[in-house]
Amino acid sequence: MSTAATGSDDARTITSVASPASAHADPVLTVPPRRRAVDWRIRFAVLSAVWGFSFLLIKVGTGAFAPFQVTFGRLLFGTAVLAVAMAVRRERPPRGLRTWGHLAVAGLLLNALPFSLFAYAELTIPSTLAGICNATSPLWGMALSLVALSEDRPTRRRVAGLGIGFLGVLTVLGAWQGFSGLDFGGTAMALLASLSYPIGWIYVRRTLAGSSHSNLSLTGAQLGLATLQLAVVTPLFTTWPVTFPLVPLLAVIALGVLGTGLALLIQYGLVGEVGPTTAQMVTYFIPVIATAAGVVLLDEHLGWNTPVGALIVLVGAALTQSRPKRPALS
């Protein structure tokens, strides 16, 4: 939900600054290629499914727990997975107060804030709409990069993609009907969550580019700091749950272990093996899976404008990721 989502909204790590929904840049941190026992296409499909189902898991989790509690549990279990991976690979935590300070900001912008916003948003909007809002991250990233990244030059195709993408957003929201029946608060939070990701990527690109620390070390520290942030905030705004219903509890655990921890490990493995351009294509499968999961498993209503608008959003997002072809060397 990813670094796409996730991801999903989890596609948001230091593993690749050009993570699934991002952006327009090559990753600042790279992973040395390694031969994998499982074909990358299978891992790509697993990552798409995990991040696509993350929005359903958020919906189920918030049915019994407060949004901050869902986010805290998600980050806690995700951090535990990365901590185990670091221990197995004998990775050391990053060093330097400045690095930790930048990671704290990255953890807020890429994890704590957007995860919480999506959880609050799904109190009032369907998981299908949240998944589609997540797909607008490349559009926000394109718009921001024109201002924040001077080396990221616009092209006619990418500017056209930006316009097409936001036309798709208006289609999803039913603008011609005066946004009738739309929950503005929940939708705004979901869109703000998707905006938080490219802001975080730009920050990481400016502050942690060229770091000597490994991706796993940086990502584990980032998630750990985001978990600490939620550990402070959650008791201030929520009370300890009286009961722990099994299904919502399992949803939160799955959201953390699979949708956050395992997904990030798969993602940075894909970036190292097939490159960020191919790895970020997972972004375009997430809303499709999120929509299918919400309709089939949660019986959420789906008007004609939702899939049509989502398709337009994805076309626009794909255009914003395009780059002019380099002239062939003679």
Secondary structure, 3 states (H helix, E strand, C coil): CCCCCHHHCCCCCCCCCCCCCCCCCCCCCCCCCCCCCCCHHHHHHHHHHHHHHHHHHHHHHCCCCCHHHHHHHHHHHHHHHHHHHHHHCCCCCCCCHHHHHHHHHHHHHHHHHHHHHHHHHCCCCCHHHHHHHHCCHHHHHHHHHHHHCCCCCCCHHHHHHHHHHHHHHHHHHCHHHCCCCCCHHHHHHHHHHHHHHHHHHHHHHHHCCCCCCCHHHHHHHHHHHHHHHHHHHHHHHCCCCCCCCHHHHHHHHHHHHHHHHHHHHHHHHHHHHHCHHHHHHHHHCHHHHHHHHHHHHHCCCCCCHHHHHHHHHHHHHHHHCCCCCCCCCC
